[in-house]
Amino acid sequence: MHAEFVCPDFPEDGDRLLSLKEVAERLRTSSSFIGRLVDTGLLPCLRFRNNRRIRKFALNAFLEKHEGQDIYEVLEAAEAKHHET
């Protein structure tokens, strides 16, 4: 039986940083769609110059908040509101 190694500095991966591509793969959508969610502020991210990373906690909070909703409709409403300002 093998013991599972747990790094003491990173006891779980809930705060793991995901690329837009990784988030897109998890949601079975495109990276450009995830980029639009980030650009409108619906999905918070960390920026490292030209790279954007999404905390797994932030992704899970976003999914829980919008459970049962059509995410495309949520995005389109946010983009419309964003263009008004």
C-alpha positions in Angstrom: 0.0 0.0 0.0 1.4 3.4 -1.0 1.0 6.4 1.2 -0.2 9.5 -0.5 2.2 12.4 -0.5 0.8 15.7 0.6 3.0 18.7 0.3 2.7 20.7 3.6 2.7 24.0 1.7 -0.1 22.9 -0.6 -2.4 20.6 1.4 -5.1 20.7 -1.4 -5.5 21.9 -4.9 -8.5 24.2 -4.3 -6.3 27.3 -4.7 -4.6 25.9 -7.8 -4.1 28.3 -10.7 -5.8 27.2 -13.9 -5.0 28.6 -17.4 -7.9 29.7 -19.6 -7.4 26.6 -21.7 -7.6 24.3 -18.6 -10.9 26.1 -17.5 -12.3 25.7 -21.0 -11.4 22.0 -21.1 -13.2 21.5 -17.7 -16.3 23.3 -18.9 -16.1 21.8 -22.5 -16.1 25.2 -24.1 -13.5 27.5 -25.8 -10.7 29.5 -24.3 -12.1 32.6 -26.0 -15.4 32.1 -24.2 -13.6 31.9 -20.9 -11.6 35.0 -21.9 -14.9 36.8 -22.4 -16.1 35.8 -18.9 -12.8 37.2 -17.5 -13.0 40.4 -19.6 -16.5 41.2 -18.3 -15.4 40.6 -14.7 -17.8 37.6 -14.3 -14.9 35.2 -13.6 -12.0 36.8 -11.6 -8.5 36.1 -12.6 -4.9 36.8 -11.7 -2.7 38.4 -14.4 0.9 37.7 -14.9 1.8 40.1 -17.7 0.0 38.6 -20.7 -1.0 35.4 -18.9 -4.2 35.1 -17.1 -4.9 32.4 -14.4 -8.1 31.5 -12.6 -8.0 30.2 -9.1 -9.9 26.9 -8.8 -11.8 28.4 -5.8 -12.9 31.3 -8.1 -14.1 28.9 -10.8 -16.0 26.8 -8.3 -17.7 29.9 -6.8 -18.6 31.1 -10.3 -20.2 27.8 -11.1 -22.1 27.6 -7.8 -23.4 31.2 -8.3 -24.7 30.5 -11.8 -25.9 27.0 -11.2 -29.0 26.3 -13.4 -28.4 29.5 -15.5 -27.5 29.7 -19.2 -24.0 31.1 -19.0 -24.2 32.5 -22.5 -27.2 34.6 -21.4 -25.3 35.7 -18.3 -22.3 36.7 -20.4 -24.3 38.5 -23.0 -26.1 40.5 -20.3 -22.8 41.4 -18.7 -21.3 42.4 -22.1 -24.3 44.6 -22.9 -24.0 46.3 -19.5 -20.2 46.6 -20.0 -20.7 48.3 -23.4 -23.2 50.8 -21.9 -20.4 52.3 -19.6 
